[in-house]
Amino acid sequence: MSEIINRVANSPLVTIDLEELYRREERILFDLKDFLFQELILKEMDFRSALKILDWDQFRGRLVAITCTADAIVPAWAFILVGTYLTKVDVEYVIGDFTALEQYLFEKEILKINPAEYAGKPVVIKGCSKFPVPTYAYGRVVSLVQPFAKSIMYGEPCSTVPLYKASK
């Protein structure tokens, strides 16, 4: 009987696992709806007073998406003002929803990748994940690595879908 050889382990494939880039801090939605008069109108003086007495430490160590879920016209400065308070307590935030927050977080981590490390190599972008990886992140990492990679595939090393192959 011949020896079983693990061809995947012995291949030159390089795997990029976006799950490893997932930040595990709790995500919080800061909803300006809660500060609107009848969920319709932002009264500047009341809003500023409410922000001054809010316990901002409750957001420390968390990731915050600042948004307004009410169907109201809220001036841009209101979102920005909330951000100034979060910055004072060293909280990372975006102005937008949870989708915008995830895109921001993944973009930040993807930019730490050195694409030159993939020069001339076949690359697999791992597809399965225990954490929610936005489609945005897959597209972004491919756009970063493609100019360098020999080929790019999606999936698992044992079962991939080819996406790109450099011309010879």
N, C-alpha and C positions, 0 to 999 in steps of 0.2 A: 504494500500500500504506500502511495506517495505522500509526502508531507503536505499539509494544507498551508498555503501561503496567503497571507493577508495582503492582497494587492493594493487595497486602499491605504493601509498604513505605510506601505513601501513606495507609494506614488509621490511625485513632486507637488501634489496639490497643496495649496495653502488655503486654509479656511478662515473666513471672516465671520465671526459669530456676533451679530448685533445685540444679542441678548446680554453679552458681556458689557455693553455700553449703557444698559438700562440703569438709571438712577433709582435707588430704592427708597428715597425719602417719601414721606406722605405728601400727597397732592391736596391742596386746599383751593376751593373756589371762593374768591372774595367777590360777592355779588352786590353791586351798587343798588340793586333793587331794594334792598333792606334799608337804604338811607333816603329813599325818595318819598315825598309826600304823596300819599295815596297811590304809590307805585307809578306815578306819572311825572312828577315835577321835582327837580333838584332845587332845594332852597339853599343857597350858598351859605348863609350864616349858620343854619341848622346843621348842614353837612360838615362844615369846618369844626363846629363845636363837638359833634359826635365823634369825629376822627381824633380830636384832641384827647378825649376821655377814654378812647378805646384801648384795651390792653393789647398792645402790639406784640408783646412777648409770646402770646399764644401762637404766633406764626413762626417763631424761631425754630430752625431745624426742619422746616417744611418748605415745599415748593408751591408758589401761589400763582394762580391765574386770576387776573383782575378783569371782571366782565360785568355786564348788566343783562340779566335775563328778562327784564320787563320790556314791554314794547313802549319805550320812552326815548325821547331825544335827550341824551346826556352829553354835556360838553366834554371835549377831549381833556381839558385841564383837570376834570374830576378824577379820571383814571390815573392821570400823571401824579396828582396830589397824593392819592393812595400809595403809589409807588415810592414817593419821597418818605413816607412813614415806614414802609417796609425796608427801605434801604438803611434807615437809621438803626434798625435792629438786625441788620445783616441778613436779610431774607432775599433769596433769589426769586424773581417774579417775571411774568410777562403780562402785557395788556392783551387780553384775548381769552379764548376758552381753553379747555384741557387739551384740545388738539394742537393749538398754537404752542402750549407749554411743552408738550411732548416733542414737537418739531424743534423747538429751541434747544431743549436738553440734548436731543440726539445730534443736532448740528454742532453743538459745542464739543461733544465727545468725538464725532466723526472728524472734525478738524484737527484732532490730535494724531490722527493716523498719518503716517509717512507713506505716501503712495509709491515712492521710489523703492520701498521694500518689496513691492510686488512686480518689479521690472522683470519681464520675460518669464513670468511664472503663471501656471494655470491656477485660477482662483475660484473657490466655491464660496458663494454667499449663502451661509446656512439659513435654511428656511423655517425650521421648527423652533418654537420658543415658548418658554413658560411665562414670559412677560410680554405685554403688548408692545410690539415693535411697529411703528407706523410705516405704511408703504413709502412715505416720504423718505425715510431713512434708507431704505433699500435703493431707491433711485439715486439718492445723494451719494452713497458709498460707491455705487457703480460709476457715477460721473467722475468721481475722484480717482478711482483706481484704473478705469478703462484705458487712459492714455499710456499706462505702464504695463498692464498685464498682457500675457500671451493669450489667455482666454479667460472668460468669466462664465461661470455656471451658477445656477440657483438650485438649492435643495440640500440634500445630504450627500456626502462624498460617495456613498454607495448607490445613489439614485439621483442624478442631476438632470436639469434642463439646461441645455446650452443657450447662452444669451449673446455671447460675443466671441469672435476669434480674430486675432490680429492678422492682417494680410502679411504674406511673406515677402 
